[in-house]
Amino acid sequence: MANQRTIQRDLSDEETEYRGVDHQGEQEEEQLERMPFEERMLRALEGRNDGIKVEVPEYAGNLKPKELIDWLNSMEKFFEWKPMTEEKKVKIACTKLKGRAMIWWDHV
């Protein structure tokens, strides 16, 4: 009986903590949604990009030059938006290589 009460209390505590974290994230999302588009863009350009996510596409190393150029342009735009050191840029770009492109990079 005592073990069952302890387990129920522990589960209740975890549930409360989970709800608190989830609720906080929802509040932040709601604040961003209510914010005018122009303000969100200014925050992003100023480096205050809390809650704004930018996805960078992957590149698989196919033989279509247009896809490589598009990927390179996407990476350049990302790095303009999120300034960082050259070393970090290389590391991030490497995580976006897949298939043949990743094999090629591993041999460079």
DSSP file (Angstrom, degrees, kcal/mol; ACC not computed):
  #  RESIDUE AA STRUCTURE BP1 BP2  ACC     N-H-->O    O-->H-N    N-H-->O    O-->H-N    TCO  KAPPA ALPHA  PHI   PSI    X-CA   Y-CA   Z-CA
    1    1 A M     >        0   0    0      0, 0.0     4,-2.1     0, 0.0     5,-0.2   0.000 360.0 360.0 360.0 -46.3    0.0    0.0    0.0
    2    2 A A  H  >  +     0   0    0      1,-0.2     4,-2.3     2,-0.2     5,-0.2   0.901 360.0  51.3 -64.8 -40.2    2.8    2.4    1.0
    3    3 A N  H  > S+     0   0    0      1,-0.2     4,-2.6     2,-0.2    -1,-0.2   0.894 108.3  52.1 -63.3 -39.3    4.7    1.7   -2.2
    4    4 A Q  H  > S+     0   0    0      2,-0.2     4,-2.5     1,-0.2    -1,-0.2   0.906 110.2  48.0 -63.8 -41.8    1.6    2.3   -4.3
    5    5 A R  H  X S+     0   0    0     -4,-2.1     4,-2.6     2,-0.2    -1,-0.2   0.910 111.8  50.3 -64.4 -42.0    1.1    5.7   -2.7
    6    6 A T  H  X S+     0   0    0     -4,-2.3     4,-2.7     2,-0.2    -2,-0.2   0.924 111.7  47.7 -62.2 -44.5    4.8    6.6   -3.2
    7    7 A I  H  X S+     0   0    0     -4,-2.6     4,-2.7     2,-0.2     5,-0.2   0.922 112.5  48.9 -63.3 -44.0    4.6    5.6   -6.9
    8    8 A Q  H  X S+     0   0    0     -4,-2.5     4,-2.4     2,-0.2    -1,-0.2   0.904 112.2  48.7 -62.4 -40.9    1.4    7.6   -7.4
    9    9 A R  H  X S+     0   0    0     -4,-2.6     4,-2.5     2,-0.2    -2,-0.2   0.921 111.8  49.3 -64.5 -44.0    2.9   10.6   -5.7
   10   10 A D  H  X S+     0   0    0     -4,-2.7     4,-2.4     2,-0.2    -2,-0.2   0.919 112.4  47.7 -61.4 -44.0    6.1   10.3   -7.8
   11   11 A L  H  X S+     0   0    0     -4,-2.7     4,-2.5     1,-0.2    -1,-0.2   0.893 111.0  51.4 -63.9 -39.5    4.0   10.1  -11.0
   12   12 A S  H  X S+     0   0    0     -4,-2.4     4,-2.2    -5,-0.2    -1,-0.2   0.904 109.9  49.4 -64.0 -41.3    1.9   13.0   -9.9
   13   13 A D  H  X S+     0   0    0     -4,-2.5     4,-2.4     2,-0.2    -2,-0.2   0.921 112.1  48.0 -62.9 -44.8    5.1   15.1   -9.3
   14   14 A E  H  X S+     0   0    0     -4,-2.4     4,-2.7     1,-0.2    -2,-0.2   0.898 110.8  51.6 -63.0 -40.8    6.5   14.1  -12.7
   15   15 A E  H  X S+     0   0    0     -4,-2.5     4,-2.5     2,-0.2    -1,-0.2   0.904 110.1  48.9 -62.4 -42.1    3.2   15.0  -14.4
   16   16 A T  H  X S+     0   0    0     -4,-2.2     4,-2.1     2,-0.2    -2,-0.2   0.924 112.4  47.9 -64.1 -44.8    3.2   18.4  -12.7
   17   17 A E  H  X S+     0   0    0     -4,-2.4     4,-2.2     2,-0.2    -2,-0.2   0.916 112.1  49.9 -62.0 -43.1    6.8   19.1  -13.8
   18   18 A Y  H  X S+     0   0    0     -4,-2.7     4,-2.7     1,-0.2     5,-0.2   0.928 110.1  49.8 -62.7 -45.2    6.1   18.0  -17.3
   19   19 A R  H  X S+     0   0    0     -4,-2.5     4,-2.8     1,-0.2    -1,-0.2   0.893 109.2  53.3 -60.5 -39.3    3.0   20.2  -17.5
   20   20 A G  H  X S+     0   0    0     -4,-2.1     4,-2.0     2,-0.2    -1,-0.2   0.922 111.9  43.5 -62.4 -45.3    5.0   23.2  -16.2
   21   21 A V  H  X S+     0   0    0     -4,-2.2     4,-2.1     2,-0.2    -2,-0.2   0.930 116.1  47.5 -66.4 -45.4    7.7   22.8  -18.9
   22   22 A D  H  X S+     0   0    0     -4,-2.7     4,-2.1     1,-0.2    -2,-0.2   0.899 110.9  51.8 -62.8 -41.5    5.2   22.2  -21.6
   23   23 A H  H  X S+     0   0    0     -4,-2.8     4,-2.2    -5,-0.2    -1,-0.2   0.893 107.7  52.2 -63.5 -40.5    3.1   25.2  -20.5
   24   24 A Q  H  X S+     0   0    0     -4,-2.0     4,-2.0     1,-0.2    -1,-0.2   0.921 109.3  49.4 -63.4 -43.5    6.1   27.5  -20.5
   25   25 A G  H  X S+     0   0    0     -4,-2.1     4,-2.2     1,-0.2    -1,-0.2   0.886 109.5  52.2 -62.7 -38.9    7.0   26.4  -24.1
   26   26 A E  H  X S+     0   0    0     -4,-2.1     4,-2.6     1,-0.2    -1,-0.2   0.899 107.4  52.4 -63.6 -40.5    3.4   27.1  -25.2
   27   27 A Q  H  X S+     0   0    0     -4,-2.2     4,-2.3     1,-0.2    -2,-0.2   0.914 109.4  48.9 -62.2 -42.8    3.5   30.6  -23.7
   28   28 A E  H  X S+     0   0    0     -4,-2.0     4,-2.1     2,-0.2    -1,-0.2   0.908 111.9  48.9 -63.6 -41.7    6.7   31.4  -25.6
   29   29 A E  H  X S+     0   0    0     -4,-2.2     4,-2.5     1,-0.2    -2,-0.2   0.911 110.5  50.8 -64.2 -41.9    5.2   30.2  -28.8
   30   30 A E  H  X S+     0   0    0     -4,-2.6     4,-2.1     1,-0.2    -1,-0.2   0.898 108.7  52.0 -62.4 -40.4    2.0   32.2  -28.3
   31   31 A Q  H  X S+     0   0    0     -4,-2.3     4,-1.1     1,-0.2    -1,-0.2   0.918 111.3  46.8 -62.8 -42.8    4.1   35.3  -27.6
   32   32 A L  H  < S+     0   0    0     -4,-2.1     3,-0.2     1,-0.2    -2,-0.2   0.893 110.9  52.2 -65.9 -39.0    6.0   34.8  -30.9
   33   33 A E  H  < S+     0   0    0     -4,-2.5    -1,-0.2     1,-0.2    -2,-0.2   0.865 110.1  48.4 -65.5 -35.5    2.8   34.2  -32.8
   34   34 A R  H  < S+     0   0    0     -4,-2.1    -1,-0.2    -5,-0.2    -2,-0.2   0.719  91.9  98.2 -75.9 -21.1    1.2   37.4  -31.5
   35   35 A M  S  < S-     0   0    0     -4,-1.1     5,-0.1    -3,-0.2    -3,-0.0  -0.451  87.1-105.0 -70.4 136.5    4.3   39.4  -32.4
   36   36 A P     >  -     0   0    0      0, 0.0     4,-2.1     0, 0.0     3,-0.3  -0.259  27.1-116.5 -59.6 148.9    4.1   41.3  -35.7
   37   37 A F  H  > S+     0   0    0      1,-0.2     4,-2.4     2,-0.2     5,-0.2   0.890 114.2  55.5 -54.1 -44.1    6.0   39.7  -38.6
   38   38 A E  H  > S+     0   0    0      1,-0.2     4,-2.4     2,-0.2    -1,-0.2   0.891 107.3  49.4 -60.0 -40.3    8.3   42.8  -38.8
   39   39 A E  H  > S+     0   0    0     -3,-0.3     4,-2.6     2,-0.2    -1,-0.2   0.902 109.5  51.3 -67.0 -40.2    9.3   42.5  -35.2
   40   40 A R  H  X S+     0   0    0     -4,-2.1     4,-2.1     1,-0.2    -2,-0.2   0.911 111.3  48.4 -61.8 -40.9   10.1   38.8  -35.5
   41   41 A M  H  X S+     0   0    0     -4,-2.4     4,-2.7     2,-0.2    -2,-0.2   0.913 110.5  50.4 -66.1 -42.0   12.2   39.6  -38.5
   42   42 A L  H  X S+     0   0    0     -4,-2.4     4,-2.1     2,-0.2     6,-0.3   0.914 109.4  51.6 -61.4 -42.4   14.0   42.4  -36.7
   43   43 A R  H  <>S+     0   0    0     -4,-2.6     5,-2.2     1,-0.2     4,-0.4   0.917 111.5  47.7 -59.0 -43.2   14.7   40.1  -33.7
   44   44 A A  H ><5S+     0   0    0     -4,-2.1     3,-1.1     1,-0.2    -2,-0.2   0.921 112.3  48.1 -64.7 -44.3   16.2   37.5  -36.1
   45   45 A L  H 3<5S+     0   0    0     -4,-2.7    -1,-0.2     1,-0.3    -2,-0.2   0.808 110.3  52.4 -68.1 -28.9   18.3   40.0  -37.9
   46   46 A E  T 3<5S-     0   0    0     -4,-2.1    -1,-0.3    -5,-0.2    -2,-0.2   0.476 120.4-107.8 -84.2  -1.8   19.6   41.4  -34.6
   47   47 A G  T < 5S+     0   0    0     -3,-1.1     2,-1.3    -4,-0.4    -3,-0.2   0.463  88.3 120.0  89.0   0.5   20.6   38.0  -33.4
   48   48 A R      < +     0   0    0     -5,-2.2    -1,-0.1    -6,-0.3    -3,-0.1  -0.581  28.9 150.5 -94.3  71.4   17.7   37.7  -30.9
   49   49 A N    >   +     0   0    0     -2,-1.3     3,-1.9    -5,-0.2     2,-0.1  -0.154  12.5 164.3-101.6  39.2   16.3   34.7  -32.6
   50   50 A D  T 3  S+     0   0    0      1,-0.3     3,-0.1    -2,-0.1    -2,-0.1  -0.368  74.7   1.6 -57.5 123.6   14.7   33.0  -29.6
   51   51 A G  T 3  S+     0   0    0      1,-0.2     2,-0.6    -2,-0.1    -1,-0.3   0.397 100.3 119.9  81.9  -4.6   12.3   30.4  -30.8
   52   52 A I    <   -     0   0    0     -3,-1.9     2,-0.4   -12,-0.1    -1,-0.2  -0.845  44.2-166.1 -98.1 124.5   12.9   31.0  -34.5
   53   53 A K        -     0   0    0     -2,-0.6     2,-0.5    -3,-0.1    -3,-0.0  -0.902   8.2-164.5-112.5 137.8   14.2   27.9  -36.2
   54   54 A V        -     0   0    0     -2,-0.4     2,-0.4    24,-0.0    -2,-0.0  -0.981  12.4-147.9-120.6 122.5   15.8   27.8  -39.7
   55   55 A E        -     0   0    0     -2,-0.5    23,-0.0     0, 0.0    -2,-0.0  -0.736   5.0-154.7 -91.4 135.3   16.1   24.5  -41.4
   56   56 A V        -     0   0    0     -2,-0.4    15,-0.1    22,-0.0    19,-0.0  -0.930  23.1-120.4-107.3 130.4   19.1   23.9  -43.7
   57   57 A P        -     0   0    0      0, 0.0     2,-0.2     0, 0.0    39,-0.0  -0.219  22.7-117.5 -68.6 159.3   18.5   21.3  -46.4
   58   58 A E        -     0   0    0     39,-0.0     2,-0.4    37,-0.0    39,-0.2  -0.587  18.5-144.9 -90.2 157.9   20.7   18.2  -46.7
   59   59 A Y  B     -a   97   0A   0     37,-2.9    39,-3.0    -2,-0.2    43,-0.1  -0.992  11.8-172.3-128.0 126.4   22.8   17.5  -49.7
   60   60 A A        -     0   0    0     -2,-0.4    40,-1.0    37,-0.2    41,-0.9   0.440  45.6-111.7 -99.8  -1.1   23.3   13.9  -51.0
   61   61 A G        +     0   0    0     39,-0.2    -2,-0.0    38,-0.1    38,-0.0   0.803  54.6 165.2  81.1  28.8   25.9   14.5  -53.6
   62   62 A N        -     0   0    0      2,-0.1    -1,-0.1     1,-0.1     6,-0.1  -0.196  49.3-106.7 -72.1 174.6   23.9   13.8  -56.7
   63   63 A L  S    S+     0   0    0      4,-0.0    -1,-0.1     5,-0.0     3,-0.1   0.101  83.3 110.8 -94.1  23.5   25.2   14.8  -60.1
   64   64 A K    >>  -     0   0    0      1,-0.2     4,-1.5     2,-0.0     3,-0.7  -0.861  52.4-161.0-100.6 108.0   22.7   17.7  -60.7
   65   65 A P  H 3> S+     0   0    0      0, 0.0     4,-2.7     0, 0.0     5,-0.2   0.841  88.0  61.3 -56.9 -35.6   24.7   21.0  -60.5
   66   66 A K  H 3> S+     0   0    0      1,-0.2     4,-2.6     2,-0.2     5,-0.2   0.897 103.4  49.7 -60.3 -40.5   21.5   23.0  -59.9
   67   67 A E  H <> S+     0   0    0     -3,-0.7     4,-2.2     2,-0.2    -1,-0.2   0.883 110.9  49.5 -66.7 -37.9   20.9   21.1  -56.6
   68   68 A L  H  X S+     0   0    0     -4,-1.5     4,-2.8     2,-0.2    -2,-0.2   0.928 112.1  47.9 -64.8 -44.7   24.4   21.7  -55.4
   69   69 A I  H  X S+     0   0    0     -4,-2.7     4,-2.5     1,-0.2    -2,-0.2   0.914 111.7  50.1 -63.4 -42.5   24.2   25.4  -56.2
   70   70 A D  H  X S+     0   0    0     -4,-2.6     4,-2.2    -5,-0.2    -1,-0.2   0.910 111.9  48.3 -60.7 -42.3   20.8   25.6  -54.4
   71   71 A W  H  X S+     0   0    0     -4,-2.2     4,-2.4     2,-0.2    -2,-0.2   0.928 111.2  49.5 -64.8 -45.3   22.3   23.9  -51.4
   72   72 A L  H  X S+     0   0    0     -4,-2.8     4,-2.4     1,-0.2    -2,-0.2   0.909 111.4  49.5 -60.6 -42.2   25.3   26.2  -51.3
   73   73 A N  H  X S+     0   0    0     -4,-2.5     4,-2.5     2,-0.2    -1,-0.2   0.897 109.8  51.5 -63.7 -40.0   23.1   29.2  -51.6
   74   74 A S  H  X S+     0   0    0     -4,-2.2     4,-2.3     1,-0.2    -2,-0.2   0.910 110.3  48.8 -62.2 -42.0   20.9   27.9  -48.7
   75   75 A M  H  X S+     0   0    0     -4,-2.4     4,-2.4     2,-0.2    -2,-0.2   0.911 110.7  50.6 -65.3 -41.7   24.0   27.4  -46.6
   76   76 A E  H  X S+     0   0    0     -4,-2.4     4,-1.8     1,-0.2    -2,-0.2   0.924 110.9  48.5 -61.5 -44.6   25.3   30.9  -47.4
   77   77 A K  H  X S+     0   0    0     -4,-2.5     4,-2.0     1,-0.2    -1,-0.2   0.899 110.9  51.5 -62.6 -40.5   21.9   32.5  -46.4
   78   78 A F  H  X S+     0   0    0     -4,-2.3     4,-2.5     1,-0.2    -2,-0.2   0.927 110.4  47.8 -61.5 -45.2   21.9   30.5  -43.2
   79   79 A F  H  < S+     0   0    0     -4,-2.4    -1,-0.2     1,-0.2    -2,-0.2   0.781 109.3  53.6 -71.0 -25.9   25.4   31.7  -42.3
   80   80 A E  H  < S+     0   0    0     -4,-1.8    -1,-0.2    -5,-0.2    -2,-0.2   0.891 113.5  43.8 -68.4 -39.4   24.4   35.3  -43.1
   81   81 A W  H  < S+     0   0    0     -4,-2.0    -2,-0.2     1,-0.3    -1,-0.2   0.856 124.9  33.3 -73.1 -36.1   21.4   34.9  -40.7
   82   82 A K  S  < S-     0   0    0     -4,-2.5    -1,-0.3    -5,-0.2    -2,-0.1  -0.794  84.7-152.6-125.4  86.0   23.4   33.1  -38.0
   83   83 A P        +     0   0    0      0, 0.0     2,-0.3     0, 0.0    -3,-0.1  -0.276  29.5 148.4 -61.4 142.4   27.0   34.4  -37.9
   84   84 A M        -     0   0    0     -5,-0.2    -2,-0.0     0, 0.0     5,-0.0  -0.961  48.4 -69.4-162.3 172.6   29.6   32.0  -36.6
   85   85 A T     >  -     0   0    0     -2,-0.3     4,-2.1     1,-0.1     5,-0.1  -0.276  43.7-115.1 -69.3 157.9   33.3   31.0  -37.0
   86   86 A E  H  > S+     0   0    0      1,-0.2     4,-2.2     2,-0.2     5,-0.2   0.882 116.2  56.1 -60.6 -39.1   34.5   29.4  -40.1
   87   87 A E  H  > S+     0   0    0      1,-0.2     4,-1.9     2,-0.2    -1,-0.2   0.910 108.6  46.4 -60.7 -42.9   35.3   26.2  -38.2
   88   88 A K  H  > S+     0   0    0      2,-0.2     4,-2.5     1,-0.2    -1,-0.2   0.869 108.2  56.9 -68.7 -36.3   31.8   26.0  -36.9
   89   89 A K  H  X S+     0   0    0     -4,-2.1     4,-2.7     1,-0.2    -2,-0.2   0.924 107.2  48.8 -59.2 -44.3   30.4   26.6  -40.4
   90   90 A V  H  X S+     0   0    0     -4,-2.2     4,-2.3     1,-0.2    -1,-0.2   0.920 110.8  50.4 -62.4 -44.1   32.3   23.6  -41.7
   91   91 A K  H  X S+     0   0    0     -4,-1.9     4,-1.3     2,-0.2    -1,-0.2   0.911 112.8  45.7 -62.1 -42.8   31.1   21.4  -38.9
   92   92 A I  H  X S+     0   0    0     -4,-2.5     4,-0.7     1,-0.2     3,-0.4   0.931 111.9  51.0 -66.9 -44.9   27.4   22.4  -39.5
   93   93 A A  H >< S+     0   0    0     -4,-2.7     3,-1.1     1,-0.2     4,-0.3   0.887 106.6  56.1 -60.0 -38.2   27.7   22.0  -43.3
   94   94 A C  H >< S+     0   0    0     -4,-2.3     3,-1.3     1,-0.3    -1,-0.2   0.846 100.4  57.9 -62.8 -34.2   29.2   18.5  -42.7
   95   95 A T  H 3< S+     0   0    0     -4,-1.3    -1,-0.3    -3,-0.4    -2,-0.2   0.703 103.4  55.0 -70.0 -16.5   26.2   17.4  -40.7
   96   96 A K  T << S+     0   0    0     -3,-1.1   -37,-2.9    -4,-0.7     2,-0.4   0.417  85.6 100.8 -96.4   0.7   24.0   18.2  -43.7
   97   97 A L  B <   +a   59   0A   0     -3,-1.3     2,-0.3    -4,-0.3   -37,-0.2  -0.718  49.2 174.0 -87.2 135.9   26.0   16.0  -46.1
   98   98 A K    >>  -     0   0    0    -39,-3.0     3,-1.3    -2,-0.4     4,-0.7  -0.894  44.0  -9.2-133.7 163.3   24.4   12.6  -46.9
   99   99 A G  H 3> S+     0   0    0     -2,-0.3     4,-2.1     1,-0.3     3,-0.4  -0.174 129.4   2.6  56.5-131.0   25.1    9.7  -49.2
  100  100 A R  H 3> S+     0   0    0    -40,-1.0     4,-2.8     1,-0.2    -1,-0.3   0.844 131.9  57.2 -58.9 -36.7   27.8   10.3  -51.8
  101  101 A A  H <> S+     0   0    0     -3,-1.3     4,-2.3   -41,-0.9    -1,-0.2   0.895 108.0  46.9 -64.3 -39.2   28.6   13.8  -50.5
  102  102 A M  H  X S+     0   0    0     -4,-0.7     4,-2.5    -3,-0.4    -1,-0.2   0.904 111.9  50.2 -68.6 -41.2   29.3   12.4  -47.0
  103  103 A I  H  X S+     0   0    0     -4,-2.1     4,-1.0     2,-0.2    -2,-0.2   0.931 111.2  49.5 -61.9 -44.3   31.5    9.6  -48.4
  104  104 A W  H >X S+     0   0    0     -4,-2.8     3,-0.8     1,-0.2     4,-0.7   0.934 111.1  49.3 -59.1 -46.7   33.4   12.2  -50.5
  105  105 A W  H >< S+     0   0    0     -4,-2.3     3,-1.1     1,-0.3    -1,-0.2   0.895 105.4  57.2 -62.5 -40.1   33.9   14.5  -47.4
  106  106 A D  H 3< S+     0   0    0     -4,-2.5    -1,-0.3     1,-0.3    -2,-0.2   0.774 109.2  46.9 -61.6 -25.1   35.2   11.6  -45.3
  107  107 A H  H <<        0   0    0     -4,-1.0    -1,-0.3    -3,-0.8    -2,-0.2   0.528 360.0 360.0 -94.3  -6.6   37.9   11.0  -47.9
  108  108 A V    <<        0   0    0     -3,-1.1    -1,-0.2    -4,-0.7    -2,-0.1   0.487 360.0 360.0 -76.9 360.0   39.0   14.6  -48.2
